[in-house]
Amino acid sequence: MFVAIVDFEIDVAHTADFMPAMRRQAENSVTLESGCLQFDVSVDPDDPTRILLYEVFVDESAFEAHLASTHFNAFDRLTKAWVLERRITRWERCDVPI
C-alpha cells in the first residue's frame, strides 16, 4: 500500500476556514475514491496552524488519481492562499505483525 504524509502550516488568520474544507476533502477522498483506504487529519495540540494528514492508498497510481480528482483540485484552489507551507512525503506501507 502507498502512504502519503502531508504536513501543512496554515496562516493563523485562516485556520478556522481551513479545517471545514479539510474535513470535506478527507470525506470526499474516502467516499469518492475507491483507491483511498484511509485519510486521517491531525492537529498539533500546541500549534493549531500545523495540520498533518496520513493518507493510505491501494497504490501510487491511486494517489496520482487523487491528485487529479475534481474535489482535490477544488480544495487546492480554495486553500492555496491559506497554506504557508506544505510538505509531502511518500511511503510504502509494510505489513508487520503486531
N, C-alpha and C positions, 0 to 999 in steps of 0.2 A: 504494500500500500504506500501511497505517496502522501507526505505530510508537508504542509506549508505553515510556517510560523511567521506571523506578521506583527511587528512591533510599531505602534503608532505613537507619535507625540502630537497632541491636538492643541490648537490655540485655546488658551483658557477661556476666552470670550465665546468659544463655540462648543464647549464640552456638552452643554445641555442640548444643543442642536444635534451633535454628532451621535449620541447614544441611541435615540429613537431610529435614526437612519441605519445605524449599525445593527440594531435588533432586526429591522426589516430585512437587511441584507443577509443576515445569518439565517433567518427563517426562509427567505426565498431560495437560498443556496441549498438547504437540505430538502425543501419541498419540491423545487422545480428541477433540480439536477440529480438524475439517478446516480451519477458518479461521485456525488458529495455525500460521504458517510457520516461526517461529524463536523460541526462548526461551533466551537466554543469561544466565548468572548469573556475576557477577564479585565478587571480594572485594578491598577495599583492602589492599594488602600491608603498609601501615603501621598499619592500624586494622581488625582483623577484625570489629569491630562495624558496619562500613559495607559494605553489600551493594548492588550495582547490577544491575538487570535491564534487558535490552534485548529487547523482545518485538515481533515483526513479525506482523501480521495482514493478511488479504486486504483488509479494510476496517474502518471504525469499528464497524459492526454486529457483526462477528465479535469485536471486543474487548468490546463490550457483552455478547454471549453468553458470553464467557469470564468476565466478572464475575458473571454469573448462574448459572454452572455449579455443580453439586453439589460437585465437587472443589475449586473455588476457595473456595466458602463454608466447606467443612470446613477448608481451610488457614487461612482468615482467622480462624475461631473458635479454632483451635488456637494460632495465633501472636499473636493480638491483644495479649495481656498482655506478650509479649516485645518488642514493637515500641515504641520510644520515639518514633520519627518515621518517617513515610512520605510522600514527595513523588512525585507522579505528573505527568509532562509528556507531552503528546500531540503527535505529529509526523506529517507526511505525508512518506513516503519518495520521494525523487526518483531517477529512473533517469538517472544521469550516467555517461557512458562513462569508463572508466579507461584 
